[in-house]
Amino acid sequence: MRENRIDVAKSTRDFFIRGLEGHSAVMEIVPLERDLYLIKRTRGLTDIKIYIADIYIAGEADILEISCQFSGIECIVLVGYYNRYSNNAKGLALSRNIALYDKREFFCAVNYEGDAFLNFKKKE
């Protein structure tokens, strides 16, 4: 495990899940294993498999480690308040068809699917 990645604190995980439960695009959150979830969505949107992480600044090594450990994930969500990611990490995730978002971006992107979900960019 990389130095800047820590286990997601229960309070951070709970806060994220509570927010997601109240989202209009989310019907159900199915825990698959620790920090890995299947998000069942409303309005005919396809389900998505996400991994939540608390990484101060996510880099390429973090994306490689997570994507190899959890095959089939479609999104990595950085849930810590100060979490960010490098441009190279974003590019690597996209090259593996994995969306990479901080929690604010994810709460917008969850309204979309396909390429619109994968490539979502929050307006400044």
N, C-alpha and C positions, 0 to 999 in steps of 0.2 A: 504494500500500500504506500502510495506517495505521501510525502511529508505534509503537503498542504491540504490533503483530503482527510476529513475526520468523519466519524460516524455522525449521522444526522441526529441531533438532540430530539428527544421525545417531544418537547414543547414546540420545536420548529416543525417537526413532522406533523403534529396534531394541528398546528395553526394552518399549514398548507392544506391538509386534508379537509379541514372545516371550511376553508375558503372555496375549495374545489367542489365540495358537496353543495354549496349554495350557488354554483355557477349554472346558468340557464342551458348550457350545452352539455352538461354532465348529468347522466341518469343514475349511474352507479359506479362506485370505486371498488374494485375487487383486489384485495391484497394477494399477491402471488408468493412473495417471500419478502424478507425485510427490505424495504425501500424499493421494491419492484411491484408495480400495480398495472392492472388492466383497467382502462378508463372506458366505460360504456357510455356512449353519447346519445343525445337526443337528436331530433330533426332528421333522422336517417343518416347521420354521420357515422362513419365506420369507427369501431373500437380502436384504441391505441394503447400500446404497451409502453409504459414509461418507467424510468429509473430516476429516483430523486437522490441528489447528492449535495453535500455541503463542502464545496471546494472554494477556497479563497479566490484563486485565479486558475481556472481550468486550462490546462495545456494539452498538447497532442498526446503525451504519455498517459494522461488521465483518460482521454477518449479511447485510446487503444486498450487500456486496462479494462475499462468498463464494458466496452463493446465485445471484447473477447470473453469476459466473465459472464455476461448476460446476453447470449445470442438472441436475436429476434426482437431486441428493443427497437422502438421507433423514435424515442425521444429521451434525452437526458435533460432533467430540469434541475437547475442550481437553486436551491431553496433558501440558502442563507442570505440575510439582508445585504451583506457586502460582497456576495459572490459575483464573479465576473468570469469571462472566458477570453482567450486570445483569438485573434483573427485566424491563426493557423489551426487552432482547435476547432473552430466553427467550420472551416474548410474541410478538415479531415472528417468531422462528423457527417457533413453533407455528402462527402465522397462515399461514405458507407450507408447512405440513405437514413441517417439518424439526425433528427432535429436536435439542436442544442439551444436552450433558452434559459434565461434567468426567470424567476417566478412571475415577474410582471409581464414579460414577453409571452410566457406560456399561457397566462390567463386570457390573452388576446388570441393567440394562435389556435387554442383549443376549439375555436369557432369554425375552423377550416379543416379541409382534408386534402390528401394528395399533395401535389406540388405547392399548393397555396399554404398548406400546413408546414411542409418541410422548409419552405423558403420565406416564411412570414417575416416581415420587418415592421417593427412598431414605429409608428410615425412620431417624430420628435415633437 
